Amino acid sequence: MPYRITATKDDTSLHCERQSLLVIAAKARVWAEEGWEVLVKDDGGNSLDVGAELDKLFGKPIAAHSID
């Protein structure tokens, strides 16, 4: 399922399409941190929350998890 990013800043728009949600999420995080207004949509046209939903994919680094 392809995912699409549309990012806007000032008078500039960027578009990107990838099959991997993880790659799209990484791009969206970087662009948002650089001040771009980012919109991510799946193949069905559903918008994904750039903050909460995509941040769940990254979670804590493996070294930070306790092993019981």
C-alpha positions as CSV (number, residue, x, y, z in Angstrom):
1,M,0.0,0.0,0.0
2,P,1.6,3.3,-1.0
3,Y,1.8,6.2,1.4
4,R,2.0,9.8,0.3
5,I,3.5,12.9,1.9
6,T,2.6,16.5,1.0
7,A,4.8,19.0,2.8
8,T,4.4,22.8,2.5
9,K,6.5,25.7,3.7
10,D,6.1,29.3,2.5
11,D,5.3,29.0,-1.2
12,T,7.0,25.6,-1.7
13,S,5.3,22.2,-1.8
14,L,7.0,18.8,-1.7
15,H,5.5,15.4,-2.6
16,C,6.8,11.9,-2.0
17,E,5.3,8.5,-2.4
18,R,6.7,5.3,-0.9
19,Q,5.5,1.7,-0.1
20,S,7.1,1.7,3.3
21,L,5.2,3.4,6.2
22,L,8.4,3.5,8.2
23,V,10.2,5.4,5.4
24,I,7.3,7.8,5.1
25,A,7.2,8.3,8.9
26,A,10.9,9.1,9.0
27,K,10.6,11.6,6.2
28,A,7.5,13.2,7.8
29,R,9.3,13.5,11.2
30,V,12.3,15.2,9.7
31,W,10.3,17.6,7.5
32,A,8.0,18.5,10.4
33,E,11.0,19.2,12.7
34,E,12.4,21.5,10.0
35,G,9.2,23.5,10.0
36,W,7.3,22.0,7.2
37,E,3.5,21.5,7.4
38,V,3.2,17.8,6.7
39,L,0.2,15.7,5.6
40,V,0.5,11.9,5.3
41,K,-2.2,9.9,3.5
42,D,-2.5,6.2,2.8
43,D,-3.7,4.6,-0.5
44,G,-7.3,5.0,0.6
45,G,-6.9,8.8,1.1
46,N,-7.1,8.5,4.9
47,S,-4.9,11.0,6.8
48,L,-2.4,9.8,9.4
49,D,-1.6,11.9,12.5
50,V,2.1,12.9,11.9
51,G,2.7,13.3,15.6
52,A,1.0,10.5,17.6
53,E,0.4,7.7,15.0
54,L,3.7,7.9,13.3
55,D,5.8,8.4,16.5
56,K,4.4,5.0,17.7
57,L,6.5,3.3,14.9
58,F,9.8,4.5,16.4
59,G,9.1,3.9,20.1
60,K,12.1,3.7,22.5
61,P,15.5,2.5,21.3
62,I,16.1,-1.2,22.0
63,A,18.8,-0.5,24.5
64,A,16.3,1.6,26.6
65,H,13.9,-1.4,27.1
66,S,14.4,-3.4,30.2
67,I,14.8,-7.1,29.7
68,D,13.1,-9.3,32.3
